């Protein structure tokens, strides 16, 4: 007989909690949600108040059976899922799936996995909060309705396999609009004047506040400075204070981990989850800036001990977001005296970031003295140079932590502490070393990073802490957005230099437009976005999407009925779905006629096709048997902005670049980028090689390098069955048997395996699907052919159930009318 059964979501969490509770408690994991809406069209009964049907997920049947058996034996069942809407829904689904009674069930919540938090939760149990459950249900049902009814419209009108979502489509819209803003930007040049002075052997850097629009104006200014004297006219000292940033919320943690640690949004959440489950930090899905009194005391104790009492300043931060849960806490360490949280490098780095930010939030302001120097030019009455410097009088929180910035914050006032100035006095003459007039260009708004997109979504009130990471991952998986680094282009700029009373001009070059790990929209994103903006404005409208989020918050607070909220949304939405039948597919393809080919006189058209954007030369002629010529667009090219000249260049490929081993080598661009084809095999070109310029020698080197790598990868093959190979992979040797990747047991020498042994091991290895399985790991090293086949098959899986969606919606409407 079990006295107490505690159910949590994850095994790691269960293991940590088990260590805090005595022998009277058995702690088990549900491995996340145990029930969900089925994948067919019978999940939601729209005609009867959007009544959902839930089923136990196929991969959770065994887990549910085990938990049900344990729950029957237990005197008390403690549901200890996370303290948020998703966690509340998990507890409710467990109650339903395990047939738990109110008499023997207790709901407990905590936002850190420490012994005191667990014992405190057990001493103050509560029931299931159905308002939170209903808010989660409303979100899940609304998102299912949007996805199941809108995705098939995209399939019919644009191309199969597309998907739409209430939050994901808005996120895509932001990326698309930023790309178009960058495309429209026309750089404007101006000349910035900087001067470098010698002050008793030390350097003083100064700048002219005015910028000149033309080279002639800059030249005239420098000319007027020839032979001038430079005098310190004014020294203005002003005390400043800098205050620390508040402790982390989910979004600010994602942003700062991206800037400082170069983590993706998903990686940040994965690492934070592990720290939380190990009891090292408080719950990592939160939009609250609040710290508990216990946490503040822990932080101030550690500041006192490490830095002294003068560094302590207790602060209480208030969250600006209307829907934030102030009863919750910001992300913080569970024990501020603990500096080392993990032997895993990434976990330790993220923990240190969280520790520093939370500690700094309770530290004193930094006291700074800012000096502004005005420098007079004897030959220029109106124009004055300025220099600024700062001296830190008291470090305060700067001793621990300085917040980083995004690209789009860099044009504002520089918050970093500037350097010290050399000793100066009013009336002092200073010696000019050189003065520069440097041509600078205006920059467009930067492309989003994953973290800055999360920041934008949060500012607009779209999404919540639990949805940021899944949204960013989804728009990339669906092929709407690519995270990529792009090389910039070389641009000339002018520099005029005044030195030793003479002016010289020089043309220099700089790289502009280089991007690292930024989000780029695909052509598919642009066509789908335009279609949704025109025909489904509510779904993709920023303020509407934010209002829907606010309504979920109202449901969670018991201020709104979830069925009414869904009904108000669905009636208008479904009318749009039905009216979309009249939309002409040809009007939304995004196709553009670019002009005619000078050589043949045939029309060139740019379009979006099944495998991505391409250009087409000519039309099919059944009488003559003539076929059109196709060419894929290069990375960074878009159907909507492609020029005729760019299209003509694309038709120059494929091109024969020479022969190797008496066989032609061809350079071309395909679905997966530029490549060399030789003897029926494909060799991807690296970013450093352009298919239009790659030489025969470079192609031969590439082919030979690939052959060498493949030879080192192959441990063993079998002539009698070419589908079976023993290969070396990223995670060690493994067997490929057809489409299956098979782990080699310990103690088996890979090079000595027989064909029969390989086949037996393959037979004994079950097909593994989903995240975290061995198959996914092995696929990383499998030959390119196999993942490609797998990827091709995937859309068909999604296609089947969603096809029925329009019929389902019509049937639901008919039922509603009967009612």
TORRO-651665 format. One record per residue (C-alpha): residue number from 1; x, y, z; residue in one letter. Coordinates in steps of 0.1 Angstrom, whole numbers, m for minus. Example, Ala and Ser with C-alpha at 12.3 -4.5 7.8 and 13.67 -1.06 7.14 Angstrom:
# TORRO-651665
i;xx;yy;zz;aa
1;123;m45;78;A;
2;137;m11;71;S;
END
This chain:
# TORRO-651665
i;xx;yy;zz;aa
1;0;0;0;X;
2;13;34;m10;X;
3;7;62;15;X;
4;14;92;m8;X;
5;18;93;m46;X;
6;33;126;m60;X;
7;30;131;m98;X;
8;51;156;m116;X;
9;57;163;m153;X;
10;94;153;m158;X;
11;116;124;m145;X;
12;144;149;m136;X;
13;120;169;m114;X;
14;107;136;m99;X;
15;142;126;m90;X;
16;150;159;m73;X;
17;118;159;m53;X;
18;121;123;m42;X;
19;154;133;m25;X;
20;135;158;m3;X;
21;105;136;8;X;
22;107;106;31;X;
23;99;70;25;X;
24;61;76;28;X;
25;62;93;m6;X;
26;65;78;m41;X;
27;73;104;m68;X;
28;64;95;m104;X;
29;65;114;m137;X;
30;37;119;m162;X;
31;63;129;m189;X;
32;43;160;m197;X;
33;7;160;m210;X;
34;m11;127;m209;X;
35;m41;137;m229;X;
36;m46;159;m260;X;
37;m71;166;m287;X;
38;m71;138;m313;X;
39;m54;146;m347;X;
40;m87;141;m366;X;
41;m115;165;m372;X;
42;m137;151;m343;X;
43;m117;169;m316;X;
44;m140;199;m311;X;
45;m178;199;m311;X;
46;m183;235;m323;X;
47;m221;232;m324;X;
48;m222;224;m287;X;
49;m202;251;m271;X;
50;m168;241;m285;X;
51;m168;209;m264;X;
52;m134;193;m267;X;
53;m128;155;m269;X;
54;m96;144;m253;X;
55;m78;111;m258;X;
56;m48;96;m240;X;
57;m18;100;m264;X;
58;m6;67;m278;X;
59;28;71;m263;X;
60;13;78;m229;X;
61;m10;48;m226;X;
62;15;27;m207;X;
63;24;57;m184;X;
64;m13;63;m176;X;
65;m19;26;m169;X;
66;10;25;m144;X;
67;m1;58;m127;X;
68;m37;46;m126;X;
69;m25;14;m108;X;
70;m4;34;m83;X;
71;m32;59;m77;X;
72;m56;32;m68;X;
73;m32;19;m42;X;
74;m23;53;m28;X;
75;m41;69;2;X;
76;m34;104;m12;X;
77;m24;116;m47;X;
78;m5;149;m49;X;
79;m6;166;m83;X;
80;26;187;m84;X;
81;28;199;m120;X;
82;40;234;m128;X;
83;24;265;m114;X;
84;10;280;m146;X;
85;m18;274;m170;X;
86;m1;245;m188;X;
87;8;229;m155;X;
88;m28;233;m142;X;
89;m41;217;m173;X;
90;m17;187;m169;X;
91;m31;182;m133;X;
92;m67;184;m145;X;
93;m60;159;m174;X;
94;m44;136;m148;X;
95;m74;138;m126;X;
96;m96;128;m155;X;
97;m74;101;m170;X;
98;m67;85;m137;X;
99;m103;87;m124;X;
100;m91;106;m93;X;
101;m116;116;m66;X;
102;m116;150;m48;X;
103;m114;132;m15;X;
104;m80;116;m21;X;
105;m65;142;m45;X;
106;m45;173;m35;X;
107;m31;200;m59;X;
108;2;215;m48;X;
109;23;242;m64;X;
110;58;256;m60;X;
111;80;277;m82;X;
112;113;263;m70;X;
113;124;228;m62;X;
114;138;231;m28;X;
115;130;211;4;X;
116;114;241;21;X;
117;93;249;m10;X;
118;81;213;m14;X;
119;72;209;23;X;
120;55;243;23;X;
121;34;232;m7;X;
122;24;200;9;X;
123;13;219;40;X;
124;m9;242;19;X;
125;m26;221;m8;X;
126;m55;234;m29;X;
127;m79;222;m56;X;
128;m76;224;m94;X;
129;m80;260;m105;X;
130;m105;255;m134;X;
131;m101;291;m145;X;
132;m65;284;m154;X;
133;m75;251;m170;X;
134;m101;269;m191;X;
135;m77;295;m202;X;
136;m53;268;m214;X;
137;m82;249;m231;X;
138;m94;281;m248;X;
139;m59;287;m262;X;
140;m55;251;m274;X;
141;m90;249;m290;X;
142;m87;283;m307;X;
143;m52;275;m321;X;
144;m66;241;m333;X;
145;m95;258;m351;X;
146;m73;283;m368;X;
147;m47;257;m378;X;
148;m72;230;m390;X;
149;m94;254;m410;X;
150;m69;279;m423;X;
151;m41;255;m433;X;
152;m62;237;m459;X;
153;m71;271;m475;X;
154;m33;277;m479;X;
155;m29;243;m494;X;
156;m56;250;m520;X;
157;m47;286;m528;X;
158;m9;285;m525;X;
159;8;251;m521;X;
160;4;219;m501;X;
161;21;214;m468;X;
162;17;250;m456;X;
163;4;258;m421;X;
164;m9;289;m404;X;
165;m12;297;m367;X;
166;m26;326;m346;X;
167;8;335;m331;X;
168;32;320;m356;X;
169;17;339;m385;X;
170;20;372;m366;X;
171;57;364;m358;X;
172;63;356;m395;X;
173;46;389;m405;X;
174;70;408;m383;X;
175;100;392;m400;X;
176;85;398;m435;X;
177;78;434;m428;X;
178;113;440;m414;X;
179;128;424;m445;X;
180;107;447;m467;X;
181;117;477;m446;X;
182;154;468;m452;X;
183;147;464;m489;X;
184;132;498;m491;X;
185;159;515;m472;X;
186;181;538;m493;X;
187;214;546;m475;X;
188;221;583;m471;X;
189;257;595;m467;X;
190;271;621;m444;X;
191;305;631;m431;X;
192;314;628;m394;X;
193;342;649;m380;X;
194;365;634;m354;X;
195;396;649;m339;X;
196;426;634;m321;X;
197;446;656;m297;X;
198;478;652;m278;X;
199;475;664;m242;X;
200;508;660;m224;X;
201;515;627;m241;X;
202;479;614;m236;X;
203;452;612;m262;X;
204;420;631;m262;X;
205;393;620;m287;X;
206;367;647;m297;X;
207;338;649;m322;X;
208;319;677;m339;X;
209;281;674;m331;X;
210;272;686;m366;X;
211;274;662;m396;X;
212;280;674;m431;X;
213;259;661;m460;X;
214;284;665;m488;X;
215;322;660;m493;X;
216;325;696;m503;X;
217;311;708;m470;X;
218;334;685;m450;X;
219;364;696;m472;X;
220;355;733;m465;X;
221;353;727;m428;X;
222;387;710;m427;X;
223;402;737;m449;X;
224;390;763;m424;X;
225;408;744;m396;X;
226;442;746;m413;X;
227;464;767;m390;X;
228;438;769;m362;X;
229;445;769;m325;X;
230;424;746;m302;X;
231;415;757;m267;X;
232;396;741;m238;X;
233;367;765;m235;X;
234;345;747;m210;X;
235;346;717;m186;X;
236;312;706;m173;X;
237;312;680;m146;X;
238;279;663;m138;X;
239;272;634;m114;X;
240;253;605;m129;X;
241;238;573;m114;X;
242;231;541;m132;X;
243;206;516;m118;X;
244;206;479;m124;X;
245;182;460;m146;X;
246;155;439;m129;X;
247;159;402;m125;X;
248;151;380;m154;X;
249;117;371;m169;X;
250;115;344;m195;X;
251;119;369;m224;X;
252;147;389;m209;X;
253;166;357;m201;X;
254;162;346;m237;X;
255;175;379;m250;X;
256;205;382;m227;X;
257;215;345;m231;X;
258;214;352;m269;X;
259;235;383;m266;X;
260;260;371;m240;X;
261;261;333;m245;X;
262;250;330;m281;X;
263;222;306;m271;X;
264;192;301;m293;X;
265;158;307;m276;X;
266;151;270;m275;X;
267;185;262;m261;X;
268;181;288;m233;X;
269;148;271;m223;X;
270;162;236;m224;X;
271;192;245;m202;X;
272;170;266;m178;X;
273;146;236;m175;X;
274;174;214;m164;X;
275;186;239;m138;X;
276;150;242;m125;X;
277;145;205;m123;X;
278;178;201;m105;X;
279;165;227;m79;X;
280;190;254;m88;X;
281;168;281;m101;X;
282;131;292;m97;X;
283;106;284;m124;X;
284;118;297;m158;X;
285;84;305;m174;X;
286;74;338;m159;X;
287;67;374;m168;X;
288;70;387;m132;X;
289;98;409;m120;X;
290;89;402;m84;X;
291;113;386;m59;X;
292;100;370;m27;X;
293;112;385;6;X;
294;131;353;13;X;
295;149;357;m20;X;
296;157;394;m13;X;
297;171;384;21;X;
298;193;357;5;X;
299;206;381;m21;X;
300;214;409;4;X;
301;232;384;27;X;
302;254;373;m2;X;
303;260;410;m13;X;
304;269;419;23;X;
305;293;389;26;X;
306;310;393;m8;X;
307;311;431;m13;X;
308;300;449;19;X;
309;270;467;33;X;
310;275;498;11;X;
311;267;477;m20;X;
312;232;467;m8;X;
313;201;484;m19;X;
314;168;465;m17;X;
315;146;470;m47;X;
316;110;459;m56;X;
317;103;458;m93;X;
318;68;461;m108;X;
319;60;444;m140;X;
320;46;466;m168;X;
321;27;438;m185;X;
322;m10;439;m175;X;
323;m14;401;m176;X;
324;17;394;m155;X;
325;13;372;m124;X;
326;28;393;m96;X;
327;23;364;m72;X;
328;49;346;m92;X;
329;86;354;m91;X;
330;113;364;m115;X;
331;139;339;m125;X;
332;165;336;m97;X;
333;189;312;m80;X;
334;173;291;m52;X;
335;204;296;m31;X;
336;224;328;m36;X;
337;253;315;m17;X;
338;258;287;m43;X;
339;281;299;m71;X;
340;285;265;m88;X;
341;253;248;m100;X;
342;265;222;m125;X;
343;295;205;m141;X;
344;278;210;m175;X;
345;294;241;m191;X;
346;262;255;m206;X;
347;242;250;m174;X;
348;269;267;m153;X;
349;272;297;m178;X;
350;234;302;m178;X;
351;233;298;m140;X;
352;260;325;m135;X;
353;241;348;m158;X;
354;209;343;m137;X;
355;229;347;m104;X;
356;246;379;m115;X;
357;214;395;m128;X;
358;194;387;m97;X;
359;222;398;m73;X;
360;228;430;m93;X;
361;191;439;m90;X;
362;195;442;m52;X;
363;227;463;m54;X;
364;234;500;m50;X;
365;234;524;m80;X;
366;267;530;m97;X;
367;279;566;m91;X;
368;296;582;m121;X;
369;310;616;m128;X;
370;305;626;m164;X;
371;327;654;m178;X;
372;318;672;m211;X;
373;346;691;m227;X;
374;340;720;m252;X;
375;369;727;m275;X;
376;371;760;m294;X;
377;386;763;m328;X;
378;402;797;m334;X;
379;391;799;m371;X;
380;356;786;m365;X;
381;334;809;m343;X;
382;302;788;m346;X;
383;315;752;m346;X;
384;328;736;m314;X;
385;343;701;m308;X;
386;331;680;m279;X;
387;347;652;m259;X;
388;331;632;m230;X;
389;346;611;m204;X;
390;334;593;m173;X;
391;349;584;m140;X;
392;333;557;m118;X;
393;331;571;m83;X;
394;314;540;m68;X;
395;309;508;m88;X;
396;277;496;m71;X;
397;260;469;m93;X;
398;286;474;m121;X;
399;310;453;m99;X;
400;288;423;m109;X;
401;268;428;m140;X;
402;263;450;m171;X;
403;234;444;m194;X;
404;240;439;m231;X;
405;222;456;m260;X;
406;206;445;m293;X;
407;216;460;m326;X;
408;185;482;m327;X;
409;194;498;m294;X;
410;229;509;m305;X;
411;219;541;m323;X;
412;206;555;m290;X;
413;226;569;m262;X;
414;256;548;m253;X;
415;250;534;m218;X;
416;284;519;m215;X;
417;307;537;m191;X;
418;332;558;m212;X;
419;369;561;m205;X;
420;387;587;m184;X;
421;399;620;m199;X;
422;434;633;m195;X;
423;439;662;m170;X;
424;424;694;m185;X;
425;418;730;m175;X;
426;398;759;m190;X;
427;419;780;m214;X;
428;444;752;m220;X;
429;458;750;m255;X;
430;459;715;m270;X;
431;478;701;m299;X;
432;459;686;m329;X;
433;474;653;m341;X;
434;449;648;m369;X;
435;413;655;m378;X;
436;392;631;m399;X;
437;361;637;m420;X;
438;347;601;m425;X;
439;319;593;m448;X;
440;292;573;m430;X;
441;259;558;m443;X;
442;225;555;m426;X;
443;217;519;m416;X;
444;183;502;m420;X;
445;166;486;m390;X;
446;185;454;m382;X;
447;170;420;m390;X;
448;156;402;m360;X;
449;175;377;m340;X;
450;155;350;m322;X;
451;158;369;m290;X;
452;149;404;m304;X;
453;118;388;m321;X;
454;107;375;m287;X;
455;113;410;m273;X;
456;91;425;m300;X;
457;63;400;m295;X;
458;64;407;m257;X;
459;63;444;m263;X;
460;32;440;m285;X;
461;15;417;m260;X;
462;16;387;m283;X;
463;23;353;m268;X;
464;32;345;m232;X;
465;64;330;m215;X;
466;53;295;m224;X;
467;48;302;m261;X;
468;79;323;m271;X;
469;103;294;m277;X;
470;78;271;m294;X;
471;67;300;m317;X;
472;103;308;m328;X;
473;110;271;m334;X;
474;78;265;m353;X;
475;83;293;m379;X;
476;117;279;m387;X;
477;105;242;m389;X;
478;77;252;m412;X;
479;100;268;m437;X;
480;88;304;m432;X;
481;119;318;m416;X;
482;155;308;m418;X;
483;182;316;m392;X;
484;212;323;m412;X;
485;245;343;m414;X;
486;251;363;m446;X;
487;282;378;m459;X;
488;281;416;m465;X;
489;291;435;m496;X;
490;321;457;m501;X;
491;313;495;m502;X;
492;337;524;m508;X;
493;337;554;m485;X;
494;357;586;m484;X;
495;380;598;m457;X;
496;395;633;m456;X;
497;424;638;m432;X;
498;438;670;m419;X;
499;473;664;m406;X;
500;504;687;m404;X;
501;483;715;m418;X;
502;475;697;m451;X;
503;445;678;m462;X;
504;446;644;m480;X;
505;417;624;m495;X;
506;415;586;m495;X;
507;390;560;m507;X;
508;386;531;m483;X;
509;363;501;m483;X;
510;341;486;m457;X;
511;318;455;m455;X;
512;282;464;m452;X;
513;251;443;m446;X;
514;269;413;m430;X;
515;245;394;m407;X;
516;252;367;m381;X;
517;225;344;m369;X;
518;196;366;m381;X;
519;161;356;m391;X;
520;153;359;m429;X;
521;119;353;m444;X;
522;115;328;m473;X;
523;95;336;m504;X;
524;68;312;m490;X;
525;66;335;m460;X;
526;61;365;m481;X;
527;33;350;m503;X;
528;15;334;m473;X;
529;18;366;m453;X;
530;3;388;m481;X;
531;m25;363;m485;X;
532;m34;363;m448;X;
533;m31;401;m445;X;
534;m55;405;m474;X;
535;m80;377;m467;X;
536;m77;370;m429;X;
537;m68;404;m414;X;
538;m80;394;m379;X;
539;m58;364;m376;X;
540;m27;383;m384;X;
541;m36;417;m370;X;
542;m11;428;m342;X;
543;m36;445;m320;X;
544;m63;418;m325;X;
545;m38;390;m316;X;
546;m27;410;m284;X;
547;m64;414;m275;X;
548;m69;376;m278;X;
549;m40;371;m254;X;
550;m56;396;m229;X;
551;m89;376;m232;X;
552;m70;344;m222;X;
553;m58;363;m192;X;
554;m93;374;m183;X;
555;m105;337;m185;X;
556;m76;327;m162;X;
557;m87;353;m137;X;
558;m124;341;m139;X;
559;m135;373;m155;X;
560;m147;358;m189;X;
561;m164;326;m201;X;
562;m142;307;m224;X;
563;m170;294;m246;X;
564;m183;329;m253;X;
565;m148;341;m261;X;
566;m143;313;m286;X;
567;m178;319;m302;X;
568;m171;356;m308;X;
569;m138;347;m325;X;
570;m150;317;m345;X;
571;m182;331;m361;X;
572;m162;359;m380;X;
573;m133;336;m387;X;
574;m153;308;m402;X;
575;m172;332;m424;X;
576;m138;342;m439;X;
577;m129;306;m444;X;
578;m161;299;m464;X;
579;m157;331;m484;X;
580;m121;321;m493;X;
581;m135;295;m518;X;
582;m140;323;m543;X;
583;m104;334;m542;X;
584;m86;327;m575;X;
585;m54;307;m569;X;
586;m36;325;m597;X;
587;m40;358;m579;X;
588;m21;347;m548;X;
589;8;327;m563;X;
590;32;357;m560;X;
591;42;351;m597;X;
592;59;381;m614;X;
593;66;386;m651;X;
594;102;400;m652;X;
595;105;407;m689;X;
596;119;390;m720;X;
597;151;371;m727;X;
598;171;392;m752;X;
599;185;361;m768;X;
600;153;342;m774;X;
601;125;368;m770;X;
602;108;344;m745;X;
603;90;357;m714;X;
604;107;352;m680;X;
605;85;347;m650;X;
606;95;344;m613;X;
607;72;321;m591;X;
608;69;302;m560;X;
609;68;264;m566;X;
610;66;232;m546;X;
611;103;232;m539;X;
612;107;269;m534;X;
613;111;300;m556;X;
614;123;297;m592;X;
615;124;315;m626;X;
616;109;301;m657;X;
617;119;309;m693;X;
618;92;303;m719;X;
619;61;281;m719;X;
620;54;245;m727;X;
621;45;240;m764;X;
622;27;207;m770;X;
623;29;211;m808;X;
624;67;215;m810;X;
625;74;196;m778;X;
626;94;226;m765;X;
627;97;227;m727;X;
628;103;258;m705;X;
629;137;262;m688;X;
630;138;265;m650;X;
631;163;279;m625;X;
632;161;281;m587;X;
633;166;314;m569;X;
634;198;319;m549;X;
635;198;325;m512;X;
636;188;361;m504;X;
637;168;365;m536;X;
638;131;371;m535;X;
639;104;366;m562;X;
640;89;400;m553;X;
641;121;420;m558;X;
642;141;399;m584;X;
643;154;419;m614;X;
644;155;407;m649;X;
645;193;408;m649;X;
646;194;386;m619;X;
647;171;361;m636;X;
648;193;360;m667;X;
649;223;352;m645;X;
650;204;323;m630;X;
651;198;308;m665;X;
652;236;306;m670;X;
653;235;277;m646;X;
654;240;247;m648;X;
655;274;253;m665;X;
656;301;228;m674;X;
657;333;238;m656;X;
658;356;210;m669;X;
659;363;173;m667;X;
660;376;150;m641;X;
661;383;113;m647;X;
662;370;118;m682;X;
663;336;129;m668;X;
664;321;164;m670;X;
665;317;185;m638;X;
666;287;208;m637;X;
667;280;237;m614;X;
668;244;244;m605;X;
669;220;256;m578;X;
670;194;233;m565;X;
671;168;230;m538;X;
672;195;228;m511;X;
673;219;254;m525;X;
674;248;254;m550;X;
675;265;222;m559;X;
676;289;204;m583;X;
677;276;173;m601;X;
678;300;147;m612;X;
679;293;111;m624;X;
680;257;113;m610;X;
681;269;124;m575;X;
682;263;158;m559;X;
683;289;178;m539;X;
684;276;209;m520;X;
685;296;241;m526;X;
686;307;259;m495;X;
687;298;296;m490;X;
688;333;306;m501;X;
689;327;292;m537;X;
690;303;308;m562;X;
691;288;284;m588;X;
692;292;311;m614;X;
693;329;314;m607;X;
694;341;281;m593;X;
695;371;266;m612;X;
696;377;231;m623;X;
697;407;228;m599;X;
698;385;239;m570;X;
699;357;215;m580;X;
700;383;186;m582;X;
701;396;195;m547;X;
702;360;194;m534;X;
703;352;160;m549;X;
704;384;145;m536;X;
705;379;159;m501;X;
706;344;144;m500;X;
707;356;110;m512;X;
708;382;110;m485;X;
709;356;119;m458;X;
710;332;92;m471;X;
711;360;66;m471;X;
712;368;75;m435;X;
713;332;73;m426;X;
714;326;39;m441;X;
715;337;11;m418;X;
716;322;m18;m436;X;
717;298;m25;m465;X;
718;284;m58;m479;X;
719;283;m65;m517;X;
720;255;m90;m513;X;
721;233;m63;m496;X;
722;243;m27;m504;X;
723;215;m13;m482;X;
724;234;m24;m451;X;
725;265;m5;m440;X;
726;286;1;m409;X;
727;294;37;m406;X;
728;313;61;m384;X;
729;291;89;m371;X;
730;291;119;m348;X;
731;281;98;m319;X;
732;303;68;m328;X;
733;299;37;m351;X;
734;264;26;m361;X;
735;246;5;m387;X;
736;225;17;m415;X;
737;200;m9;m427;X;
738;177;5;m453;X;
739;160;35;m436;X;
740;168;23;m401;X;
741;198;35;m381;X;
742;209;9;m355;X;
743;230;12;m324;X;
744;259;m12;m320;X;
745;259;m29;m286;X;
746;289;m24;m263;X;
747;316;m51;m268;X;
748;309;m56;m305;X;
749;337;m46;m328;X;
750;321;m26;m357;X;
751;346;m38;m383;X;
752;340;m74;m375;X;
753;302;m74;m378;X;
754;288;m99;m403;X;
755;258;m91;m426;X;
756;236;m115;m406;X;
757;246;m98;m373;X;
758;237;m64;m387;X;
759;203;m77;m400;X;
760;196;m93;m366;X;
761;204;m61;m347;X;
762;182;m41;m372;X;
763;153;m65;m367;X;
764;156;m62;m329;X;
765;157;m23;m330;X;
766;122;m8;m330;X;
767;113;22;m351;X;
768;117;52;m329;X;
769;98;84;m335;X;
770;97;117;m318;X;
771;122;138;m299;X;
772;150;123;m280;X;
773;150;89;m297;X;
774;182;72;m309;X;
775;170;74;m345;X;
776;171;112;m345;X;
777;207;112;m333;X;
778;218;87;m359;X;
779;201;105;m387;X;
780;225;134;m382;X;
781;252;111;m398;X;
782;231;92;m422;X;
783;237;96;m459;X;
784;219;126;m474;X;
785;195;104;m494;X;
786;178;88;m465;X;
787;168;120;m445;X;
788;156;135;m478;X;
789;133;106;m484;X;
790;121;109;m448;X;
791;115;146;m451;X;
792;95;140;m483;X;
793;72;116;m467;X;
794;64;138;m437;X;
795;39;162;m452;X;
796;17;133;m463;X;
797;13;124;m426;X;
798;m1;159;m417;X;
799;m21;162;m449;X;
800;m46;134;m443;X;
801;m65;146;m413;X;
802;m65;183;m422;X;
803;m80;177;m456;X;
804;m114;172;m440;X;
805;m114;205;m422;X;
806;m136;225;m445;X;
807;m162;197;m445;X;
808;m160;195;m407;X;
809;m166;233;m405;X;
810;m196;231;m429;X;
811;m211;202;m409;X;
812;m206;221;m377;X;
813;m224;251;m391;X;
814;m253;230;m403;X;
815;m256;214;m369;X;
816;m256;248;m353;X;
817;m284;260;m376;X;
818;m305;229;m368;X;
819;m300;237;m331;X;
END
